[in-house]
Amino acid sequence: MDWVDYQSLTTLLNSLIIQYESVMTPNVGLEEVWISTQETLAQIIPFYEKGNRIISFGFDSRLRRDGIVKTVKSGDAVLDIGCGPGTMSQSLSRYIGDVELMVLGDPLIPMLEAAKRSALNVNLHINCVFEYLPFKEEAFDVVMCGFSFRDARNYKEALGEFQRVLKNNGRLLIVDIGKSDNFLIRWFVGLYFRFIAGALIWIFLGVKKRSLYSKIYYTYRKYLTFNQLENLLKAQFKEVKIQQKMLGAAMIAVAKKQKTG
Ligand SMILES: C[S@@+](CC[C@H](N)C(=O)[O-])C[C@H]1O[C@@H](n2cnc3c(N)ncnc32)[C@H](O)[C@@H]1O
């Protein structure tokens, strides 16, 4: 058939397949925006905890505490991954006391340095990412992520690594912003992160810092809804429980490792 331009046809088909896949494939992680998000996080370090308190109205510490109290025991070996300036570990020492082993991991060295200055009783600070954890199998009783899992480059790979380094029946704790399955709540929370959170930062921390917080909206858009997160967790973990907080604007997820093979 001379009248068919096969090259244009192939190009058209390819672009249709790419568009179809981007609609049909559930969110997988921050992927290509991961590096720019990390660059933004690095700039936020000096006022990280203050900013969190402002945009969450102080609820962030309560969420960390509630998640930790229901998941961690004093005899546990704990990995705080995406540790930032050590906020989860500070909360852990306040509400649980010392644990058997406390390891902190983060890809940003300045975050690890801030954690070294602020988090107590830490055995090891490691520069690493969720998706390739430099630990042997079944090393930890608890893996915890405070407001960090949403920033993963790839959620599925991250969960695979959490599952690998957890002991049998070990617990995964994820405390984070929540993305409701209800369209209206999702829309409202999106609106909050797009406009209102930035305005609060502007008022309390100054106009220059406002734009840094606009990244949260993009991570929220890319994040998993409760249903998607539950399905992803259930594929690799057992006893998955997602507790919605603040009318679905936040969540505490707990799951147990189920031994494979
Ligand atoms: C918003 S801070 C959370 C800090 C702290 N855990 C808390 O409870 O506030 C997110 C942290 O996750 C880290 N992070 C982002 N992507 C990551 C990845 N792929 N693996 C491990 N940590 C990651 C960032 O470097 C950052 O320090």
Ligand as a Chemical Component Dictionary entry (heavy atoms), coordinates in Angstrom:
data_LIG
# 
_chem_comp.id                   LIG 
_chem_comp.type                 NON-POLYMER 
_chem_comp.pdbx_formal_charge   0 
_chem_comp.three_letter_code    LIG 
# 
loop_
_chem_comp_atom.comp_id 
_chem_comp_atom.atom_id 
_chem_comp_atom.alt_atom_id 
_chem_comp_atom.type_symbol 
_chem_comp_atom.charge 
_chem_comp_atom.model_Cartn_x 
_chem_comp_atom.model_Cartn_y 
_chem_comp_atom.model_Cartn_z 
_chem_comp_atom.pdbx_ordinal 
LIG C1  C1  C 0  9.626  15.864 54.338 1  
LIG S1  S1  S 1  11.111 15.120 54.901 2  
LIG C2  C2  C 0  10.573 14.137 56.271 3  
LIG C3  C3  C 0  11.534 14.160 57.423 4  
LIG C4  C4  C 0  11.133 13.420 58.703 5  
LIG N1  N1  N 0  11.080 11.985 58.524 6  
LIG C5  C5  C 0  9.841  13.873 59.332 7  
LIG O1  O1  O 0  9.171  13.050 59.959 8  
LIG O2  O2  O -1 9.512  15.058 59.259 9  
LIG C6  C6  C 0  11.288 13.900 53.672 10 
LIG C7  C7  C 0  12.639 13.220 53.702 11 
LIG O3  O3  O 0  12.590 12.078 52.841 12 
LIG C8  C8  C 0  13.807 11.988 52.176 13 
LIG N2  N2  N 0  13.631 11.212 50.934 14 
LIG C9  C9  C 0  13.129 11.637 49.753 15 
LIG N3  N3  N 0  13.198 10.664 48.845 16 
LIG C10 C10 C 0  13.746 9.587  49.467 17 
LIG C11 C11 C 0  14.102 8.275  49.036 18 
LIG N4  N4  N 0  13.899 7.868  47.786 19 
LIG N5  N5  N 0  14.667 7.450  49.932 20 
LIG C12 C12 C 0  14.865 7.852  51.221 21 
LIG N6  N6  N 0  14.558 9.086  51.673 22 
LIG C13 C13 C 0  14.014 9.946  50.799 23 
LIG C14 C14 C 0  14.203 13.430 51.919 24 
LIG O4  O4  O 0  15.576 13.581 51.667 25 
LIG C15 C15 C 0  13.744 14.105 53.193 26 
LIG O5  O5  O 0  14.776 14.202 54.130 27 
# 
loop_
_chem_comp_bond.comp_id 
_chem_comp_bond.atom_id_1 
_chem_comp_bond.atom_id_2 
_chem_comp_bond.value_order 
_chem_comp_bond.pdbx_ordinal 
LIG C1  S1  SING 1  
LIG S1  C2  SING 2  
LIG S1  C6  SING 3  
LIG C2  C3  SING 4  
LIG C3  C4  SING 5  
LIG C4  N1  SING 6  
LIG C4  C5  SING 7  
LIG C5  O1  DOUB 8  
LIG C5  O2  SING 9  
LIG C6  C7  SING 10 
LIG C7  O3  SING 11 
LIG C7  C15 SING 12 
LIG O3  C8  SING 13 
LIG C8  N2  SING 14 
LIG C8  C14 SING 15 
LIG N2  C9  SING 16 
LIG N2  C13 SING 17 
LIG C9  N3  DOUB 18 
LIG N3  C10 SING 19 
LIG C10 C11 SING 20 
LIG C10 C13 DOUB 21 
LIG C11 N4  SING 22 
LIG C11 N5  DOUB 23 
LIG N5  C12 SING 24 
LIG C12 N6  DOUB 25 
LIG N6  C13 SING 26 
LIG C14 O4  SING 27 
LIG C14 C15 SING 28 
LIG C15 O5  SING 29 
# 
